[in-house]
Amino acid sequence: RKFYSLMRKNDNAAVHNAHLTKDFFQRNNVTLLDHPACSPDLNPIENIWGWMAREVYKKGHQFQTVDALSEALFTTWSNVPTSLLETLASSMPKRIFEVINKNGGATHY
């Protein structure tokens, strides 16, 4: 979850309040959106985790060791399709629009 949490603004995690992080965003003209810390509608990484879980456990595959599972996870992470990333990135305007229209309520994402 650390991958997507770097994009959140007001959840008070130390990394998000660090001066270096804030300075980096400011220097690079990155506008941070205010949204709740737990907002899966605006965190497409959740979709990637789901895809990865389906890939890793495809056909009921089970792992005998933590090392075997770890290897499968790293291999799967390395092979996330670019098309999936592009689809999720392009869905952000629709996600934001729907969250706004639902006044922060549940969306279909």
Number of C-alpha atoms within 10 A of each C-alpha: 9 7 8 12 16 12 16 20 18 14 15 11 13 9 14 17 13 11 11 11 14 16 11 11 13 12 9 9 9 11 10 13 10 11 13 13 14 11 13 14 20 22 20 19 18 15 16 17 13 11 15 20 13 13 17 21 13 10 8 9 9 11 13 7 9 9 10 11 15 12 13 17 16 12 13 16 16 9 10 14 11 9 9 13 15 10 11 16 12 11 14 15 11 12 19 15 11 19 19 12 11 11 9 14 10 12 15 7 15
